[in-house]
Protein backbone atom coordinates (compact mmCIF):
# COMPACT_ATOMS: atom_id res chain seq x y z
CA UNK A 1 0.00 0.00 0.00
CA UNK A 2 1.24 3.49 -0.90
CA UNK A 3 0.07 6.95 0.11
CA UNK A 4 -0.83 7.63 -3.52
CA UNK A 5 -3.37 4.78 -3.41
CA UNK A 6 -5.26 6.53 -0.56
CA UNK A 7 -6.47 9.37 -2.77
CA UNK A 8 -4.23 12.11 -1.39
CA UNK A 9 -3.32 15.14 -3.49
CA UNK A 10 0.10 15.77 -5.04
CA UNK A 11 0.75 18.46 -2.39
CA UNK A 12 0.29 15.97 0.41
CA UNK A 13 2.33 13.29 -1.37
CA UNK A 14 5.23 15.71 -1.89
CA UNK A 15 5.04 16.79 1.76
CA UNK A 16 5.09 13.15 2.92
CA UNK A 17 8.09 12.43 0.70
CA UNK A 18 9.88 15.55 1.97
CA UNK A 19 9.31 14.46 5.59
CA UNK A 20 10.57 10.93 4.91
CA UNK A 21 7.28 8.98 5.04
CA UNK A 22 7.39 6.07 2.60
CA UNK A 23 4.26 3.98 3.29
CA UNK A 24 1.12 4.40 5.39
CA UNK A 25 0.66 2.57 8.68
CA UNK A 26 -2.39 0.27 8.96
CA UNK A 27 -4.49 2.91 10.78
CA UNK A 28 -3.59 5.50 8.12
CA UNK A 29 -4.36 3.13 5.26
CA UNK A 30 -7.81 2.30 6.66
CA UNK A 31 -8.87 5.69 8.10
CA UNK A 32 -7.71 8.20 5.49
CA UNK A 33 -9.93 7.11 2.54
CA UNK A 34 -13.29 7.37 4.41
CA UNK A 35 -12.14 10.56 6.11
CA UNK A 36 -11.35 12.10 2.72
CA UNK A 37 -14.90 11.20 1.62
CA UNK A 38 -16.36 13.18 4.53
CA UNK A 39 -17.57 10.14 6.51
CA UNK A 40 -17.47 9.85 10.28
CA UNK A 41 -14.71 7.54 11.52
CA UNK A 42 -14.11 5.66 14.78
CA UNK A 43 -10.51 4.48 14.88
CA UNK A 44 -8.97 2.16 17.46
CA UNK A 45 -5.24 1.53 17.33
CA UNK A 46 -2.39 1.13 19.78
CA UNK A 47 -0.47 4.23 20.77
CA UNK A 48 2.41 5.07 18.43
CA UNK A 49 0.85 3.70 15.24
CA UNK A 50 0.43 7.01 13.40
CA UNK A 51 -3.10 8.05 14.37
CA UNK A 52 -2.25 11.75 14.16
CA UNK A 53 -1.55 11.79 10.42
CA UNK A 54 -4.68 9.69 9.87
CA UNK A 55 -6.78 12.77 10.64
CA UNK A 56 -4.36 15.65 9.94
CA UNK A 57 -3.97 14.82 6.23
CA UNK A 58 -7.75 14.57 5.54
CA UNK A 59 -8.33 17.88 7.37
CA UNK A 60 -5.77 19.67 5.19
CA UNK A 61 -7.18 18.12 2.02
CA UNK A 62 -10.84 18.90 2.76
CA UNK A 63 -10.37 22.46 4.02
CA UNK A 64 -8.08 23.81 1.30
CA UNK A 65 -9.41 27.10 -0.06
CA UNK A 66 -11.81 27.68 2.84
CA UNK A 67 -11.63 30.44 5.42
CA UNK A 68 -12.77 30.81 9.02
CA UNK A 69 -12.46 28.29 11.84
CA UNK A 70 -13.45 25.04 10.14
CA UNK A 71 -11.69 22.24 12.03
CA UNK A 72 -11.49 21.57 15.76
CA UNK A 73 -9.17 18.94 17.23
CA UNK A 74 -9.63 18.15 20.92
CA UNK A 75 -6.94 16.42 23.01
CA UNK A 76 -6.86 15.55 26.73
CA UNK A 77 -3.47 17.07 27.62
CA UNK A 78 -1.38 20.08 26.67
CA UNK A 79 1.49 17.86 25.54
CA UNK A 80 -0.68 15.91 23.13
CA UNK A 81 -2.26 19.11 21.79
CA UNK A 82 1.21 20.55 21.12
CA UNK A 83 2.28 17.33 19.39
CA UNK A 84 -0.77 17.40 17.10
CA UNK A 85 -0.21 21.09 16.33
CA UNK A 86 3.39 20.34 15.34
CA UNK A 87 2.15 17.77 12.80
CA UNK A 88 -0.36 20.27 11.39
CA UNK A 89 2.41 22.84 11.02
CA UNK A 90 4.66 20.31 9.26
CA UNK A 91 2.11 19.52 6.55
CA UNK A 92 -0.11 22.62 6.18
CA UNK A 93 2.27 24.55 3.92
CA UNK A 94 0.94 24.74 0.38
CA UNK A 95 -2.66 24.26 1.52
CA UNK A 96 -3.00 27.95 2.55
CA UNK A 97 -4.43 27.08 5.96
CA UNK A 98 -3.61 28.57 9.36
CA UNK A 99 -3.59 26.80 12.70
CA UNK A 100 -3.46 27.64 16.40
CA UNK A 101 -3.06 25.67 19.61
CA UNK A 102 -5.37 26.58 22.51
CA UNK A 103 -4.16 25.18 25.84
CA UNK A 104 -3.88 26.20 29.48
CA UNK A 105 -0.69 27.22 31.25
CA UNK A 106 0.09 30.00 28.76
CA UNK A 107 -1.29 33.47 28.04
CA UNK A 108 -4.81 33.69 26.68
CA UNK A 109 -4.43 36.90 24.63
CA UNK A 110 -2.64 35.32 21.65
CA UNK A 111 -5.26 32.57 21.53
CA UNK A 112 -8.10 35.13 21.52
CA UNK A 113 -6.32 36.93 18.66
CA UNK A 114 -6.13 33.66 16.69
CA UNK A 115 -9.89 33.16 17.07
CA UNK A 116 -10.46 36.78 16.00
CA UNK A 117 -8.40 36.19 12.84
CA UNK A 118 -10.44 33.06 12.12
CA UNK A 119 -7.62 30.53 11.85
CA UNK A 120 -8.91 27.50 9.99
CA UNK A 121 -7.61 24.74 12.30
CA UNK A 122 -7.76 24.89 16.10
CA UNK A 123 -6.10 22.25 18.31
CA UNK A 124 -7.32 22.59 21.89
CA UNK A 125 -7.76 21.08 25.31
CA UNK A 126 -11.38 21.14 26.54
CA UNK A 127 -10.78 23.30 29.62
CA UNK A 128 -9.10 26.24 27.88
CA UNK A 129 -11.51 26.08 24.94
CA UNK A 130 -14.45 26.40 27.33
CA UNK A 131 -12.76 29.48 28.84
CA UNK A 132 -12.82 31.09 25.39
CA UNK A 133 -16.44 30.06 24.82
CA UNK A 134 -17.42 31.58 28.18
CA UNK A 135 -15.67 34.85 27.37
CA UNK A 136 -17.17 34.97 23.88
CA UNK A 137 -13.78 35.08 22.13
CA UNK A 138 -14.34 31.74 20.34
CA UNK A 139 -16.99 30.97 17.73
CA UNK A 140 -17.43 27.41 16.51
CA UNK A 141 -20.55 27.75 14.37
CA UNK A 142 -18.59 27.15 11.13
CA UNK A 143 -16.89 23.94 12.23
CA UNK A 144 -17.00 21.27 9.51
CA UNK A 145 -14.64 18.69 11.02
CA UNK A 146 -14.42 17.66 14.67
CA UNK A 147 -11.63 15.33 15.87
CA UNK A 148 -11.48 13.77 19.33
CA UNK A 149 -8.04 12.26 19.86
CA UNK A 150 -7.43 9.92 22.80
CA UNK A 151 -11.16 10.07 23.51
CA UNK A 152 -10.99 7.41 26.21
CA UNK A 153 -8.47 9.48 28.14
CA UNK A 154 -10.67 12.58 27.94
CA UNK A 155 -13.58 10.62 29.37
CA UNK A 156 -11.38 9.03 32.06
CA UNK A 157 -10.25 12.51 33.11
CA UNK A 158 -13.84 13.66 33.59
CA UNK A 159 -14.09 15.89 30.52
CA UNK A 160 -17.52 14.62 29.46
CA UNK A 161 -19.45 17.66 30.82
CA UNK A 162 -16.99 20.02 29.10
CA UNK A 163 -17.21 18.04 25.86
CA UNK A 164 -21.00 18.32 25.94
CA UNK A 165 -20.74 22.11 26.41
CA UNK A 166 -18.40 22.35 23.41
CA UNK A 167 -20.64 20.17 21.24
CA UNK A 168 -23.57 22.52 21.87
CA UNK A 169 -21.61 25.27 20.07
CA UNK A 170 -20.94 23.12 16.97
CA UNK A 171 -23.19 22.75 13.92
CA UNK A 172 -25.21 19.51 14.07
CA UNK A 173 -24.15 18.65 10.52
CA UNK A 174 -20.43 18.04 10.58
CA UNK A 175 -17.84 15.32 10.09
CA UNK A 176 -16.65 13.70 13.32
CA UNK A 177 -13.52 11.59 13.71
CA UNK A 178 -12.88 9.78 17.01
CA UNK A 179 -9.54 8.10 17.67
CA UNK A 180 -8.50 6.12 20.71
CA UNK A 181 -5.97 3.49 21.72
CA UNK A 182 -8.66 1.70 23.73
CA UNK A 183 -12.37 1.40 23.04
CA UNK A 184 -14.12 0.98 26.40
CA UNK A 185 -17.88 1.05 26.93
CA UNK A 186 -18.04 4.78 27.72
CA UNK A 187 -16.22 5.65 24.50
CA UNK A 188 -18.55 3.40 22.50
CA UNK A 189 -21.57 5.07 24.10
CA UNK A 190 -20.20 8.52 23.25
CA UNK A 191 -19.58 7.46 19.64
CA UNK A 192 -23.12 6.11 19.27
CA UNK A 193 -24.56 9.35 20.60
CA UNK A 194 -22.49 11.88 18.64
CA UNK A 195 -21.29 10.20 15.42
CA UNK A 196 -23.43 9.44 12.38
CA UNK A 197 -23.02 5.96 10.85
CA UNK A 198 -19.24 5.96 11.42
CA UNK A 199 -16.78 3.77 9.56
CA UNK A 200 -15.11 1.61 12.20
CA UNK A 201 -11.40 1.02 11.91
CA UNK A 202 -9.79 -1.30 14.45
CA UNK A 203 -6.16 -2.05 13.74
CA UNK A 204 -5.57 -3.67 17.13
CA UNK A 205 -8.17 -4.99 19.56
CA UNK A 206 -8.97 -2.81 22.54
CA UNK A 207 -6.43 -3.44 25.27
CA UNK A 208 -3.67 -4.52 22.87
CA UNK A 209 -0.21 -3.41 23.95
CA UNK A 210 2.66 -2.47 21.67
CA UNK A 211 3.79 -5.71 20.02
CA UNK A 212 7.48 -4.83 19.90
CA UNK A 213 7.65 -3.83 23.57
CA UNK A 214 9.26 -6.49 25.77
CA UNK A 215 7.28 -6.48 29.03
CA UNK A 216 8.40 -7.62 32.46
CA UNK A 217 7.27 -7.08 36.05
CA UNK A 218 9.33 -7.12 39.25
CA UNK A 219 7.58 -8.14 42.48
CA UNK A 220 9.21 -5.93 45.12
CA UNK A 221 8.39 -4.04 48.28
CA UNK A 222 7.76 -0.29 48.18
CA UNK A 223 11.03 0.33 50.04
CA UNK A 224 12.98 -1.50 47.28
CA UNK A 225 11.63 0.37 44.26
CA UNK A 226 14.23 3.14 44.12
CA UNK A 227 17.04 0.60 44.55
CA UNK A 228 15.59 -1.50 41.73
CA UNK A 229 15.31 1.51 39.42
CA UNK A 230 18.92 2.47 40.05
CA UNK A 231 20.04 -1.10 39.32
CA UNK A 232 18.12 -1.19 36.02
CA UNK A 233 19.57 2.15 34.93
CA UNK A 234 23.07 0.75 35.50
CA UNK A 235 22.41 -2.16 33.11
CA UNK A 236 22.22 -0.04 29.93
CA UNK A 237 22.26 3.51 28.60
CA UNK A 238 18.74 3.58 27.12
CA UNK A 239 16.61 6.71 27.39
CA UNK A 240 14.14 5.94 30.17
CA UNK A 241 10.67 7.25 30.95
CA UNK A 242 9.57 6.61 34.54
CA UNK A 243 5.90 6.84 35.53
CA UNK A 244 4.81 7.50 39.11
CA UNK A 245 1.32 7.74 40.55
CA UNK A 246 1.64 11.11 42.29
CA UNK A 247 3.44 14.41 41.82
CA UNK A 248 5.24 14.15 45.16
CA UNK A 249 6.46 10.66 44.30
CA UNK A 250 7.78 11.94 40.97
CA UNK A 251 9.79 14.64 42.73
CA UNK A 252 11.17 12.18 45.30
CA UNK A 253 12.21 9.66 42.64
CA UNK A 254 13.88 12.41 40.60
CA UNK A 255 15.87 13.57 43.66
CA UNK A 256 17.06 10.01 44.27
CA UNK A 257 18.23 9.68 40.67
CA UNK A 258 19.98 13.05 40.76
CA UNK A 259 21.75 12.01 43.96
CA UNK A 260 23.02 8.93 42.11
CA UNK A 261 24.42 11.06 39.28
CA UNK A 262 21.77 10.57 36.59
CA UNK A 263 20.60 13.39 34.30
CA UNK A 264 16.91 13.73 35.14
CA UNK A 265 13.94 15.93 34.25
CA UNK A 266 10.48 15.95 35.84
CA UNK A 267 7.05 16.63 34.36
CA UNK A 268 3.73 16.80 36.21
CA UNK A 269 0.74 19.09 36.70
CA UNK A 270 2.45 21.37 39.24
CA UNK A 271 5.16 22.28 36.73
CA UNK A 272 4.58 25.37 34.60
CA UNK A 273 4.06 25.00 30.87
CA UNK A 274 7.55 26.39 30.29
CA UNK A 275 9.10 23.86 32.69
CA UNK A 276 7.17 21.01 31.06
CA UNK A 277 8.25 22.08 27.59
CA UNK A 278 11.89 22.39 28.69
CA UNK A 279 11.77 18.93 30.30
CA UNK A 280 10.39 17.35 27.13
CA UNK A 281 12.87 19.16 24.90
CA UNK A 282 15.77 18.12 27.15
CA UNK A 283 14.59 14.51 27.10
CA UNK A 284 14.05 14.57 23.35
CA UNK A 285 17.50 16.05 22.68
CA UNK A 286 19.27 13.62 25.02
CA UNK A 287 20.29 16.28 27.53
CA UNK A 288 18.32 14.30 30.11
CA UNK A 289 18.54 10.53 29.97
CA UNK A 290 15.62 10.00 32.37
CA UNK A 291 12.22 11.69 32.43
CA UNK A 292 10.10 11.12 35.54
CA UNK A 293 6.41 11.81 34.92
CA UNK A 294 2.88 11.30 36.12
CA UNK A 295 0.20 10.09 33.72
CA UNK A 296 -0.20 13.61 32.36
CA UNK A 297 2.65 12.65 30.03
CA UNK A 298 1.39 9.21 29.06
CA UNK A 299 -0.44 10.77 26.13
CA UNK A 300 1.44 13.25 24.02
CA UNK A 301 5.13 12.53 24.48
CA UNK A 302 6.47 12.56 20.94
CA UNK A 303 9.98 11.21 21.33
CA UNK A 304 11.16 9.00 18.50
CA UNK A 305 13.21 6.49 20.46
CA UNK A 306 12.38 5.84 24.11
CA UNK A 307 14.25 2.67 24.90
CA UNK A 308 12.78 1.86 28.30
CA UNK A 309 9.49 2.68 30.03
CA UNK A 310 9.29 2.02 33.78
CA UNK A 311 6.04 1.83 35.73
CA UNK A 312 7.44 2.79 39.13
CA UNK A 313 3.82 2.60 40.36
CA UNK A 314 1.18 0.54 38.58
CA UNK A 315 -1.70 2.66 37.28
CA UNK A 316 -5.14 2.29 38.84
CA UNK A 317 -6.77 2.18 35.37
CA UNK A 318 -5.63 -0.73 33.14
CA UNK A 319 -6.03 1.40 30.00
CA UNK A 320 -3.30 3.70 31.30
CA UNK A 321 -0.89 0.77 31.29
CA UNK A 322 -1.44 0.42 27.54
CA UNK A 323 -0.74 4.10 26.98
CA UNK A 324 2.29 4.15 29.24
CA UNK A 325 4.13 1.32 27.56
CA UNK A 326 2.99 2.68 24.19
CA UNK A 327 5.64 5.38 24.68
CA UNK A 328 8.28 2.78 23.75
CA UNK A 329 8.33 0.58 20.63
CA UNK A 330 6.59 3.30 18.62
CA UNK A 331 5.95 2.66 14.93
CA UNK A 332 8.44 -0.07 13.89
CA UNK A 333 10.89 0.40 16.76
CA UNK A 334 11.45 -1.99 19.65
CA UNK A 335 11.70 -1.22 23.34
CA UNK A 336 11.41 -2.47 26.90
CA UNK A 337 8.70 -1.94 29.51
CA UNK A 338 9.36 -2.74 33.18
CA UNK A 339 6.79 -2.57 35.97
CA UNK A 340 7.32 -2.57 39.73
CA UNK A 341 4.52 -4.26 41.71
CA UNK A 342 4.51 -4.09 45.50
CA UNK A 343 2.26 -6.53 47.44
CA UNK A 344 -0.56 -3.97 47.65
CA UNK A 345 -0.45 -3.58 43.85
CA UNK A 346 -0.91 -7.25 42.95
CA UNK A 347 -4.64 -6.74 42.37
CA UNK A 348 -3.80 -3.92 39.92
CA UNK A 349 -1.41 -6.27 38.12
CA UNK A 350 -4.10 -8.93 37.77
CA UNK A 351 -6.48 -6.27 36.40
CA UNK A 352 -3.91 -5.23 33.80
CA UNK A 353 -3.32 -8.81 32.69
CA UNK A 354 -7.05 -9.41 32.40
CA UNK A 355 -7.52 -6.25 30.33
CA UNK A 356 -4.59 -6.95 27.98
CA UNK A 357 -5.35 -10.69 27.86
CA UNK A 358 -1.66 -11.33 28.40
CA UNK A 359 0.44 -12.48 31.35
CA UNK A 360 3.36 -10.18 32.07
CA UNK A 361 6.61 -12.07 32.55
CA UNK A 362 7.90 -12.11 36.14
CA UNK A 363 11.54 -11.00 36.27
CA UNK A 364 14.16 -11.71 38.92
CA UNK A 365 14.91 -8.77 41.20
CA UNK A 366 18.67 -7.93 40.96
CA UNK A 367 19.20 -7.72 44.73
CA UNK A 368 22.90 -8.58 44.37
CA UNK A 369 23.56 -5.63 42.04
CA UNK A 370 25.90 -3.03 43.57
CA UNK A 371 23.52 -0.14 42.91
CA UNK A 372 20.65 -2.03 44.54
CA UNK A 373 22.66 -2.91 47.64
CA UNK A 374 24.19 0.56 47.94
CA UNK A 375 20.77 2.24 47.91
CA UNK A 376 19.36 -0.10 50.56
CA UNK A 377 22.49 0.48 52.67
CA UNK A 378 22.05 4.25 52.30
CA UNK A 379 18.45 3.99 53.44
CA UNK A 380 19.43 1.85 56.41
CA UNK A 381 22.01 4.44 57.45
CA UNK A 382 19.57 7.35 57.41
CA UNK A 383 19.88 9.44 60.62
CA UNK A 384 17.93 7.78 63.40
CA UNK A 385 16.35 10.98 64.81
CA UNK A 386 14.59 11.63 61.53
CA UNK A 387 13.37 8.06 61.37
CA UNK A 388 12.19 8.15 65.00
CA UNK A 389 10.42 11.42 64.31
CA UNK A 390 8.63 9.89 61.33
CA UNK A 391 7.44 6.99 63.50
CA UNK A 392 6.39 9.44 66.19
CA UNK A 393 4.27 11.43 63.70
CA UNK A 394 2.69 8.26 62.39
CA UNK A 395 1.79 7.21 65.94
CA UNK A 396 0.19 10.58 66.58
CA UNK A 397 -2.16 10.00 63.66
CA UNK A 398 -3.46 6.69 65.05
CA UNK A 399 -6.79 6.64 66.88
CA UNK A 400 -5.53 4.41 69.74
CA UNK A 401 -2.48 5.77 71.54
CA UNK A 402 -0.65 4.96 74.68
CA UNK A 403 -2.25 6.08 77.94
CA UNK A 404 -1.58 9.59 79.14
CA UNK A 405 -2.90 13.09 78.55
CA UNK A 406 -3.44 14.15 74.92
CA UNK A 407 -0.50 15.93 73.37
CA UNK A 408 -0.52 19.08 71.31
CA UNK A 409 0.34 18.54 67.64
CA UNK A 410 3.26 20.90 68.20
CA UNK A 411 4.57 18.92 71.19
CA UNK A 412 8.25 17.96 70.93
CA UNK A 413 9.88 15.01 72.58
CA UNK A 414 12.38 16.23 75.18
CA UNK A 415 14.17 14.50 78.00
CA UNK A 416 12.65 15.88 81.20
CA UNK A 417 15.02 17.63 83.60
CA UNK A 418 13.26 16.00 86.58
CA UNK A 419 10.69 13.24 86.99
CA UNK A 420 7.15 14.35 86.06
CA UNK A 421 5.07 15.47 89.00
CA UNK A 422 2.05 13.31 89.82
CA UNK A 423 -1.13 15.33 89.79
CA UNK A 424 -3.29 12.63 91.30
CA UNK A 425 -3.98 8.91 91.31
CA UNK A 426 -6.74 6.45 92.14
CA UNK A 427 -6.43 3.02 93.69
CA UNK A 428 -9.17 0.54 94.55
CA UNK A 429 -9.90 0.22 98.24
CA UNK A 430 -9.12 -3.10 99.85
CA UNK A 431 -12.01 -4.98 101.35
CA UNK A 432 -11.66 -5.74 104.99
Buried (B, 14 or more C-beta within 10 A) or exposed (E): EEBEEBBBBEBBBEBBEEEEBEEBBBBBBBBBBBBBEEBBBBBBBBBBBBBBBBBBBBBBBBBBEEEBBBBBBBBBBBBBBBBBBEBBBEBBEBBEBBBBBBBBBBEBEEBBEBBEEEBBBBBBBBBBBBBBBEEEBBBBEBBBBBBBBBBBBBBBBEBBEBBEBBBEBBEEEBBBBBBBBBBBEEBBEBBEEBBEEBBBBBBBEBBBBBEBBBBEBBBBEEEBBBBBBBBBBBEEEBBBBBBBBEBEBBBBBBBBBEEBEBEBBBBBEEBEBEBBBBBBEBBBEEEBBBBBBBBBBBBBBBBEBBBBBBBBBBBEBBBBBBBBBBBBBBEEBBBBBBBBBBEEBEEBBEBBBEBBEEEBEEBEBBEEBEBBBBBBEBBEEEEEEEEEEEEEEEEEEEEEEEEEEEEEEEEEEEEEEEEEEEEEEEEEEEEE
